[in-house]
Amino acid sequence: MPAVVERPFGAGKVMYQAFDDSWRWRYEVADQYHVRYWNQIANWMAELPFAVRDKLISLDAGALVYRPGDSADLRVRLRDGQGRRWRMPRWMRCCFAMAAAWPRSG
């Protein structure tokens, strides 16, 4: 039975594919499925770079310039003192999402 397993490791990801015959997917359809599979894995594994980073935090807002009224999706990665990816506890996520979406006054 084929299996694919992934897990976070350090600041990245690791994937193990427990089968070695994905090349067989090319039979009679060329690269229709084979290339799509490997491209999707590569896109998933290779994260977009961050605009600003140091030892503890990485930030990116997407575009370089925004007009008044535009919205921006911020990507933030936090690391602990050993450089490992810090994961926000589940109970904290709702509070963070509410604070980020709260309209500014004035």
Sine and cosine of phi, psi and omega as CSV:
sin_phi,cos_phi,sin_psi,cos_psi,sin_omega,cos_omega
0.00,0.00,0.84,-0.54,0.01,-1.00
-0.91,0.41,0.56,-0.83,0.03,-1.00
-0.58,-0.82,0.60,-0.80,0.12,-0.99
-0.81,-0.59,0.79,-0.61,-0.03,-1.00
-0.81,-0.58,0.67,-0.74,0.06,-1.00
-0.69,-0.72,0.38,-0.92,0.08,-1.00
-0.33,-0.94,0.44,-0.90,0.09,-1.00
-0.94,0.35,0.56,-0.83,0.05,-1.00
-0.57,-0.82,0.88,-0.48,-0.06,-1.00
0.86,0.50,-0.78,-0.62,0.03,-1.00
-1.00,-0.10,0.12,0.99,-0.06,-1.00
-0.79,-0.62,-0.51,-0.86,-0.05,-1.00
-0.69,-0.73,0.41,-0.91,0.09,-1.00
-0.78,-0.63,0.66,-0.75,0.04,-1.00
-0.77,-0.64,0.67,-0.74,0.08,-1.00
-0.85,-0.53,0.81,-0.59,0.05,-1.00
-0.96,-0.28,0.91,-0.41,-0.12,-0.99
-1.00,0.01,0.58,0.81,0.13,-0.99
-0.48,-0.88,0.42,-0.91,-0.09,-1.00
-0.84,-0.54,0.33,0.94,-0.08,-1.00
-0.85,-0.53,0.59,0.81,0.07,-1.00
-0.91,0.41,-0.36,0.93,0.04,-1.00
-0.88,0.48,-0.42,0.91,0.00,-1.00
-0.93,0.38,-0.33,0.95,0.01,-1.00
-0.91,0.43,-0.23,0.97,-0.02,-1.00
-0.98,0.18,-0.23,0.97,-0.08,-1.00
-0.85,0.52,0.86,-0.51,0.05,-1.00
0.91,0.42,-0.02,1.00,0.05,-1.00
-0.77,-0.64,0.16,0.99,-0.02,-1.00
0.83,0.56,-0.76,-0.65,-0.08,-1.00
-0.99,-0.12,0.31,0.95,-0.06,-1.00
-0.81,0.59,-0.72,0.70,-0.04,-1.00
-0.98,-0.21,-0.62,0.79,-0.07,-1.00
-0.87,0.50,-0.79,0.62,-0.02,-1.00
-0.92,0.39,-0.64,0.77,0.02,-1.00
-0.87,0.49,-0.71,0.70,0.02,-1.00
-0.84,0.54,-0.79,0.61,-0.06,-1.00
-0.94,0.35,-0.56,0.83,0.06,-1.00
-0.92,0.40,-0.64,0.77,0.03,-1.00
-0.91,0.42,-0.63,0.78,0.05,-1.00
-0.90,0.43,-0.70,0.71,0.00,-1.00
-0.89,0.46,-0.68,0.73,0.03,-1.00
-0.90,0.43,-0.61,0.79,0.01,-1.00
-0.94,0.34,-0.66,0.75,-0.05,-1.00
-0.96,0.27,-0.62,0.79,-0.07,-1.00
-1.00,-0.03,0.99,-0.11,-0.03,-1.00
-0.95,0.32,0.49,-0.87,0.09,-1.00
-0.87,0.49,0.57,-0.82,0.01,-1.00
-0.95,0.32,0.41,-0.91,0.06,-1.00
-1.00,-0.04,0.52,-0.86,-0.01,-1.00
-0.95,0.32,-0.62,0.79,-0.05,-1.00
-0.72,-0.70,0.70,-0.72,0.04,-1.00
-0.44,-0.90,0.48,-0.88,0.18,-0.98
-0.61,-0.79,-0.35,-0.94,-0.07,-1.00
-0.90,0.43,-0.54,0.84,-0.15,-0.99
-0.94,-0.34,-0.39,0.92,-0.09,-1.00
-0.60,-0.80,0.59,-0.81,0.13,-0.99
-0.79,-0.61,0.72,-0.70,-0.06,-1.00
-0.76,-0.65,0.56,-0.83,0.12,-0.99
-0.41,-0.91,0.68,-0.74,0.00,-1.00
-0.93,-0.38,0.12,0.99,0.03,-1.00
1.00,0.01,-0.99,-0.16,-0.05,-1.00
-0.96,0.26,0.35,-0.94,0.05,-1.00
-0.99,0.13,-0.50,0.87,-0.06,-1.00
-0.75,-0.66,0.69,-0.72,0.08,-1.00
-0.82,-0.57,0.56,-0.83,0.09,-1.00
-1.00,-0.03,0.40,-0.92,0.05,-1.00
-0.82,0.58,0.73,-0.68,-0.01,-1.00
1.00,-0.09,-0.30,0.95,0.06,-1.00
-0.93,0.37,0.49,-0.87,0.10,-1.00
-0.97,-0.25,0.46,-0.89,-0.02,-1.00
-0.77,-0.64,0.71,-0.70,0.12,-0.99
-1.00,-0.05,0.90,-0.44,0.00,-1.00
-1.00,-0.01,0.72,-0.70,0.14,-0.99
-0.95,-0.30,0.77,-0.63,-0.03,-1.00
-0.74,-0.67,0.72,-0.70,0.13,-0.99
-0.80,-0.60,0.82,-0.58,0.04,-1.00
-0.95,-0.30,0.57,-0.82,0.04,-1.00
-0.82,-0.57,0.48,-0.88,0.07,-1.00
-0.99,0.12,-0.07,-1.00,-0.05,-1.00
-0.88,0.47,-0.40,0.92,0.02,-1.00
-1.00,-0.04,0.08,1.00,0.02,-1.00
1.00,0.08,0.06,1.00,0.03,-1.00
-0.99,0.16,0.54,-0.84,0.00,-1.00
-0.88,0.47,0.77,-0.64,0.02,-1.00
-1.00,-0.04,0.78,-0.62,0.02,-1.00
-0.96,-0.26,0.78,-0.62,-0.01,-1.00
-0.92,0.38,0.77,-0.64,0.05,-1.00
-0.86,0.50,0.54,-0.84,-0.07,-1.00
-0.82,0.57,-0.65,0.76,-0.05,-1.00
-0.91,0.41,-0.40,0.92,-0.04,-1.00
-1.00,0.09,-0.36,0.93,-0.11,-0.99
-0.89,0.46,-0.68,0.74,-0.04,-1.00
-0.91,0.41,-0.64,0.77,0.00,-1.00
-0.90,0.43,-0.66,0.75,0.00,-1.00
-0.91,0.41,-0.68,0.73,-0.01,-1.00
-0.90,0.43,-0.64,0.77,0.00,-1.00
-0.92,0.38,-0.66,0.75,-0.01,-1.00
-0.92,0.40,-0.61,0.79,-0.01,-1.00
-0.94,0.34,-0.51,0.86,-0.05,-1.00
-1.00,-0.04,-0.12,0.99,-0.06,-1.00
-0.92,0.39,0.77,-0.63,-0.01,-1.00
-0.93,0.37,0.59,-0.81,0.02,-1.00
-0.98,0.21,0.53,-0.85,0.08,-1.00
-0.98,-0.19,0.56,-0.83,0.09,-1.00
1.00,0.10,0.00,0.00,0.00,0.00
